[in-house]
Amino acid sequence: MQPQEKTAVTISDLFEKAYKFTAAREVMALGIYPYFHPVQSALGNEVVIDGKNCIMVGSNNYLGLVDHPKVKEAAARAAMKYGSGCTGSRFLNGTLDLHLELEDRLAKFMKKEKVLVFSTGFQTNLGVISCLVGKSDVALIDRQDHACIVDGCRLSYGKTHKFAHNDITDLERVCNNLRNNGHRAGILIIVDGVFSMEGDIINLPDLVKVAEKFDARVMVDDAHAVGVLGEHGAGTAEHFNLTDKVDLTMATFSKSFAALGGYVAGDTDIIHFIQHSARSLIFSASIPPANAAAALAALDIMESEPERRENLWKNARRMKKEFDSLGFDTGASETPIIPIVVGEDLEAFEFWKELFDNGIFTNPVVSPAVPAGQSMIRTSYTATHTKEHLDRVVEVMARVGKKRGLIS
């Protein structure tokens, strides 16, 4: 009896995908690669990038606090008193009195019983969603929700369903299908308050009605809404006078608060559970003292200087009107985030490069962050942009837009 020949087994190299990844290098070779350019100055409204002076309309510094003297001084004092870091998680040795003060102040500001501070906004969503959505539960998300919401759902043991962007009729359809098909466990509807690329606001009043109809809970990611929306800047729920109807609100310190970190606000029992269950909290080092102090100082300014928010909206309304009158496609934007829809990815990179060469720093956003063929130049505005800054942005945008055939 002849021995059988062994069949050759092909083994794939784990790194093969990396060796085959050429997209970024192809854009680099064209001289229009827009990412990872080093900033060599404070990230205010005027910056130095790659040695070039630029007007910054690509940051999330909505209230203009990133280079505010009081914020910088508070961060410096905290570093001198507490040191440069906490060397441990909130769960163990990494909770400072500064963290507790910040949580108490934020709870009052958000008009919620309790707040819990995480290391970043991204980790806030990872921890909150993954510990709340259990095996029999459902996370129900907007198709344009931020990546950290998507990743939080992936980490949970529950199922994830999506509904069409800001389409409450479609949300109701999905909820109805779930309940009609026998789903009796929990549903957590998770949405951005302000969508970070499109700049539109979630239709929260109608969403809340659907949530109540189907006994679902509501979580709003207000990373781009706190400091921007609401009578006092407390975000989307305050904007619609629905604070009591939103179960959980999360936000970050990396936008209006000009620092780093994140937090979730809600009822005491829910926050207590998250505090003892969220892996991204328990197993991550806490935010450094300087960041906590900077966020506290920013909150002081946010509460004492409402004119900053008023000026932010004045600038945002002006730029939306200017771009629309020029003929640009600004989508459904209704906030200080104003996109210019370009089309194909390479066209967005080329547009970005011409703006940069003319001293305007923006952000190109391409697929999969936006649908294919809907690539955009994302611009965003601050309370401290001057008339001269905005005049220059409009002038350059109009000239480059005409040159590239986006407007006539």
Protein Blocks (a to p, Z undefined) as FASTA:
>chain_A
ZZddddddddddfklmmmmpmklmmmmmnopafghiacfbdcdfbdceehiacddfkbcc
lnopmmgfklmmmmmmmmmmnojbeoiafklmmccfklmmmmmmmmmmnopabdcddfbf
klmmmmmmmmmmcfkbccdddfkbcfklmmmmmmpmbdcddddehiaklmmmmmmmmmmn
opabdcdddddfbdfklopacdfklmmmmmmmnopacdddfklmgokgojkonajklmno
pmmmpmbdcddfklmnopadddddddfklmmmmmmmmmklmmpccddfklmmmmmmmmmm
mmmmmmlmmmmmmmmmmmmmmmmmnopaehjafbfbdcddfbpmklmmmmmmmmmmnopa
cdddddfkbcehiaccdddddfklcfklmmmmmmmmmmmmmmnopaZZ
